[in-house]
Amino acid sequence: MYLRPKNYIKTYTLNLGEELGAEKADDAFVILREPSIIELTDIDSNGAGTAALKALMKALPSFIVDHNIFIDEAKKATNEEVVETISANIAASVKLLNDYLKAVRSPFQKVKESK
């Protein structure tokens, strides 16, 4: 076995286009890596409320592997800007958090895309 230069094994693609005001769901996507066991433990150690949500949102930029969200036609948003954009939209936030946490906590089940 060869160790890969990336520090994750699995990624999750979440389509957020409709929640962010685009025409189709896949017009805006975010690809998130799985958290390490230490990262997941850090998030879970904050309980199940506001503290856990804040811990996840703080860690989220480091989980983003790729996205197609741009500031303008030429400038791709940073991971921090992507999280800020998603955080400002309740529908996108809820979808991202629900689908991502479900996928992370049940890694052998496929995340369903809402239609």
Protein Blocks (a to p, Z undefined) as FASTA:
>chain_A
ZZdfbfcfbdcdddfklmnopabfklpccddddddfklmmmmmmnojafklmmmmmmmmm
mmpmbdcddfblmlccdfklmmmmmmmpmklmmmmmmmmmmmmmmmmbccdddZZ
